[in-house]
Amino acid sequence: MAVRPSGVGAQAPLVGRTSQLAALDAAVSAVAGGDFAAVNLCGEAGIGKTSMLRALQDRAGAAGLLVCAGRAAEFERDVPFAMYADALEHLVSASGAAEDGELVSRALNGRPIRHGSASSVGRARIYAAVRRLIDAARAPGVALLLDDLHWADEPSLELTEYLIRKPPRRPTLVAVAFRSERPPSGVADAIVHLGPAATRISLPHLGPADIDALLPEVPRRRRTLISRASGGNPLYIRELSRCRDDTLAALVDNDDVDVSERHVLTGLASDIADLAEPVRRVAYAAAVAGDHASIGLVVRVAEMPTSVVVEAADELHRRGLMDVEAARLRFRHPLVRAAAHELAGPAWRVTAHARAAHHLRANHGPPQVVAHHTERSAQPGDEAAAETLIDAGLAFTYHAPAQAARWLGSALRLLPEDHRLGGRRPTVLLQYARALGLSGDLERSREVLRELAHVDDRVRTEAVAFRAVVARLRGDIDEAATLVTEQLASERLPRTSAGKLHVELAAIAALGEDSDTTVRHAGRALALLEADRPALSAAARALRAFGGLYRGDLDAARHDGAVAAELVDTATNAALRPHVELFGPLAWVRMHLGEVTAAAHHLDRAADVVESVRDSSAVPYLLVVRAALQTRLGRLEAAIQLADEAVAVARRIGSAEMRAMAEAVALRPLLLTAGPSAAFGATGRLAGSEWPRSRMWRRVGQVNLAIAHLAAGRPESCLGIVADPGPWPPGPPTAVPRDTLRAIGLVRSGDTGSAGRYASRAASLADAAGLAYEQGWAGYAQAYVAAGAHRYDEAAALAASAAARLVSAGAPVEEALARHLAGNAYARGGRPGAARDAFRQAQQGYESCGATWLLSVLARHRAATPSRPKRDPRPAATGTTTLSAREREIAELVRAGLTNQEIASRLFLSRRTVESHLVRIFAKLGVRSRTELAGRFTAEPPTR
């Protein structure tokens, strides 16, 4: 392929993009009008994503928005926040939030917030500060334009996802571009959940007419060859337009040749190789130095005088290969940089990275960039390189843990195992383990922590505490308890240190459903802790309340919960950060005590605190608790989204246990909105060892699964779960739902007598506890038993009473279910008017909660309800009069279009019982199908 000097990066006219540009105009107009909007541009390499972002940048600027642009680079994927370096620098300078600007600038450069402090800030704190910077921008709105996300580093992707899921208050446009075959899943999912606020554009290939408009001066035959050879890719079109006709014809005629990125890369390499040696060397140096490298850095890497580098950069600019902006060099297109990088040669690149690291270190460059070059040039035994990598790893442990782990691991491998690192080796190993754990590599973190079993007391104590956290994240509750117990017994600890460990043991016991041990360790912690540790004391109180709730001591649970609430309400966020997980059990207890407003308040405070917490393991746990609360409040779509978010965060930190917890909590809202098949699809992901290993969360999943089995007409499966002989906590949160589900399952199986005993026991326990939600559950069970025994008036009254209890409990889905049950009872009792009223109330409840599947069930039940009471006609000598009362009832419902399962649910029978009745009905009437049966009943009026 003959190639002339390239213009791959030159801005070409945007042809064939009319509708896409109109969509960009609409997004900018929305933001100019005060809204938040997101734009997702995707497509293959060379399709024009960058050109579309440039067009969007022009439009946003013309609308008065502050434009902050960033681009990820293929060779800096290991540099935290590299994609945001330019964008945030511009945002900080244009924002009125000086404190947040300083925080972001220092954190992104791996520097402490206060001089002399060794601590770093958490990623979430940085993300919240960026959002506040946008809110404080001196502009009517902000446009954040981010290119090449398929090469972005993990912290940059997390920040982007955060800004989309939690949009700033100031009108903001977030636009991202990435290759279709490598979508950043978290960002893409966040955009999908925006609904109408999102604009998703998949850029298509250009057609022949577009190519005619793009190359109007090119002869038609040649344009046809270019169109066929390029496949309509704009970048390939521009590159192929430089080829001779015979080359184009050969490409078109050879079916085995597919013009691709590799062809373009080869052409660009030829362009660069044909350059004069000084120009070529500057291209190599710029490719190694990094995207948007300073001229000074390129001078040092190229080992050439400044004047020569400047001349070479201008030549590269004239050839359309490079831009020069504010003394920084940037390749026009990533493929140009990739070609120069490849031509430079691997050995030359090693020495070039060493020169870059030396220059940046001497000029106080960002530590993550220094570490990037150091890692690529360090030799075994290089102590200075190891120190550079260690400093970067320690600085970024909490807000870029995956990269911090890589740098710390590289530093440790550079030096012999017996190298003491100036006495810092145990501390470095501990931080390496933390970084591994926080990045999701729990198994490797566990291995490193074991190496610290015999180091000095301070590091060993911290290592044991973090080993317990890792064990809990993995679901190894017994291992976590053993570690902490052995640490308590091994040495005499200060009172506060011992109190912390007792709090940890109380939390572990709570997960294991050991209520007595939970209360004991929480009480011991309170005895050890001083009055000036309100956050730790609040954690101990919350856990003792949790234990009291589950062992049935509700007065103690209420008292401890109220004291814990007072403590956290008066504590500062800084004091609460290390113990933010305490909000989980506190909110859980108050929700189950019927104090749902207080529970929501605690979780809102937790969300505020967690924005500055360092240990991300708290995030999925708090999301799971919030999802459970939203389910109770009837906000089903929000509950599913929160559970999905918890799954994503748990997957990111490598915690299968927390992922399983989220899946277990999501079962119920999935069932209510999408039906049993969706719930069972989720349980398929929880099969076997994938269920939560902590008994408390496993129990939550079991109860939700039992409900799904009942909804699917599988009472035997439901009873198999709730009849589990293992110990169930005696407190109302588990005992009442268990007996309720037993009662309903037994009614559906035909054992109404046993069902009544369980329903009565549930009611007695709920009444003794005085909890409206549990009283509603128990009342529903009693109504179901009465309906199963054909006491329809009693069933309707009990269901209406249960609904009233559930109104006071703030549980709208369960209230609507009780109304639905009352409607069925009224209908079976021959009171269609009352049934319609109850069904209408149930419909309103389901609609307000988004319970789509329950609405579909209700619609079928309403359709089968007669408009007025039916009277017995004169008995006929033959036909339907040969059927029993129950058989006629089932036949009527078949005629109404109900399935066997729906009939079973309506009549409080099992599906097998309905099927047995249908066999006899078919035989008596001489029909062979449901259609014939319906026709027979249409021609022959049914009797009652």
Disulfide bonds with the S-S distance in Angstrom:
none
